[in-house]
Amino acid sequence: MFSGFHHENFSIKADSGAVSKESFFHQFLASREMDPLDMLCQNPNSVFGKFCTSKYLVVVHPKLEASFFGNLDQRNYIKWGGHPRTPFYQAFLKLAKSIWLSHRLAYSFDSNVKVFQVTRGRSSVIQRRVYLSDVKVTE
């Protein structure tokens, strides 16, 4: 779900050009209180809609979907630009919206976005010592 987070466009092909930091923040403010399905109903071909479609098709494997539903009807519907009202897809949309809002907020500010991740085979304790420092509160 976080693949492409470090790119301003979240690796989603969009029709519009560069987006300003203010625009990212306005998108965050405009959509943070909205239901994700309502957002898609208002503008199914929005960048958020494209984000949801592309992430669903990558994250939810066809075999997993077939085992859940017995067919790939929902996948095909999403692939062709639809956004079903199924409980499974609505739960996915809540997750997608949270990540989308995090991205919109991250790109609302001047500092570069950094993604912290632990590579396979490395101890998280070692990584924590290298990349994180303690926060001390003084009273």
C-alpha positions as semicolon CSV with decimal commas, in nm:
position;residue;x (nm);y (nm);z (nm)
1;M;0,000;0,000;0,000
2;F;0,288;0,238;0,070
3;S;0,474;0,164;-0,252
4;G;0,536;0,495;-0,425
5;F;0,470;0,701;-0,110
6;H;0,803;0,881;-0,152
7;H;0,693;1,013;-0,492
8;E;0,487;1,329;-0,506
9;N;0,235;1,162;-0,738
10;F;0,236;0,836;-0,534
11;S;0,333;0,662;-0,861
12;I;-0,020;0,724;-0,993
13;K;-0,051;0,852;-1,348
14;A;-0,260;1,168;-1,339
15;D;-0,370;1,412;-1,604
16;S;-0,263;1,718;-1,407
17;G;0,092;1,848;-1,380
18;A;0,280;1,950;-1,067
19;V;0,077;2,011;-0,755
20;S;0,163;2,280;-0,500
21;K;0,208;2,218;-0,130
22;E;-0,100;2,429;-0,066
23;S;-0,298;2,210;-0,303
24;F;-0,190;1,896;-0,116
25;F;-0,302;2,055;0,210
26;H;-0,637;2,167;0,064
27;Q;-0,695;1,813;-0,065
28;F;-0,618;1,682;0,284
29;L;-0,860;1,925;0,448
30;A;-1,134;1,867;0,191
31;S;-1,129;1,489;0,217
32;R;-1,038;1,409;0,577
33;E;-1,399;1,411;0,701
34;M;-1,555;1,252;0,393
35;D;-1,652;0,890;0,356
36;P;-1,416;0,736;0,098
37;L;-1,702;0,584;-0,102
38;D;-1,871;0,925;-0,115
39;M;-1,544;1,073;-0,244
40;L;-1,541;0,816;-0,522
41;C;-1,909;0,863;-0,605
42;Q;-1,851;1,237;-0,650
43;N;-1,552;1,185;-0,877
44;P;-1,476;0,820;-0,963
45;N;-1,195;0,915;-1,204
46;S;-1,014;1,138;-0,954
47;V;-0,653;1,077;-0,856
48;F;-0,787;0,919;-0,536
49;G;-1,004;0,688;-0,746
50;K;-0,706;0,589;-0,959
51;F;-0,503;0,535;-0,642
52;C;-0,769;0,304;-0,494
53;T;-0,804;0,109;-0,817
54;S;-0,431;0,058;-0,868
55;K;-0,363;-0,035;-0,504
56;Y;-0,654;-0,279;-0,488
57;L;-0,540;-0,460;-0,801
58;V;-0,187;-0,491;-0,661
59;V;-0,262;-0,567;-0,296
60;V;-0,557;-0,806;-0,330
61;H;-0,432;-1,106;-0,524
62;P;-0,683;-1,264;-0,765
63;K;-0,654;-1,604;-0,592
64;L;-0,732;-1,443;-0,257
65;E;-1,031;-1,265;-0,402
66;A;-1,155;-1,582;-0,571
67;S;-1,128;-1,771;-0,243
68;F;-1,329;-1,500;-0,064
69;F;-1,603;-1,447;-0,321
70;G;-1,589;-1,753;-0,548
71;N;-1,529;-1,537;-0,856
72;L;-1,344;-1,231;-0,981
73;D;-1,651;-1,017;-1,054
74;Q;-1,553;-0,748;-0,802
75;R;-1,196;-0,734;-0,936
76;N;-1,319;-0,695;-1,293
77;Y;-1,563;-0,424;-1,187
78;I;-1,282;-0,233;-1,015
79;K;-1,044;-0,291;-1,307
80;W;-1,293;-0,119;-1,538
81;G;-1,321;0,186;-1,311
82;G;-1,607;0,087;-1,083
83;H;-1,613;0,112;-0,706
84;P;-1,844;-0,152;-0,555
85;R;-2,038;-0,101;-0,234
86;T;-1,935;-0,434;-0,085
87;P;-1,824;-0,450;0,281
88;F;-1,483;-0,587;0,176
89;Y;-1,416;-0,301;-0,065
90;Q;-1,545;-0,042;0,182
91;A;-1,297;-0,172;0,443
92;F;-1,024;-0,150;0,181
93;L;-1,127;0,209;0,103
94;K;-1,092;0,308;0,469
95;L;-0,735;0,179;0,466
96;A;-0,662;0,345;0,132
97;K;-0,804;0,677;0,250
98;S;-0,585;0,674;0,562
99;I;-0,274;0,619;0,355
100;W;-0,386;0,874;0,096
101;L;-0,444;1,137;0,364
102;S;-0,102;1,064;0,517
103;H;0,053;1,121;0,176
104;R;-0,142;1,442;0,116
105;L;-0,035;1,573;0,456
106;A;0,329;1,467;0,412
107;Y;0,357;1,664;0,089
108;S;0,190;1,971;0,240
109;F;0,514;2,080;0,405
110;D;0,857;2,189;0,286
111;S;1,074;1,913;0,431
112;N;1,138;1,604;0,222
113;V;0,941;1,293;0,301
114;K;1,147;1,006;0,435
115;V;1,021;0,651;0,462
116;F;1,166;0,438;0,742
117;Q;1,168;0,068;0,680
118;V;1,355;-0,233;0,809
119;T;1,503;-0,449;0,539
120;R;1,454;-0,821;0,552
121;G;1,723;-0,994;0,754
122;R;1,823;-0,689;0,962
123;S;1,737;-0,655;1,324
124;S;1,497;-0,372;1,401
125;V;1,701;-0,303;1,715
126;I;2,006;-0,228;1,501
127;Q;1,800;-0,013;1,267
128;R;1,649;0,178;1,560
129;R;1,993;0,260;1,699
130;V;2,108;0,388;1,362
131;Y;1,804;0,593;1,257
132;L;1,609;0,686;1,568
133;S;1,705;0,889;1,871
134;D;1,538;0,912;2,209
135;V;1,302;1,196;2,281
136;K;1,350;1,342;2,626
137;V;1,085;1,555;2,788
138;T;1,201;1,820;3,030
139;E;0,965;1,968;3,279
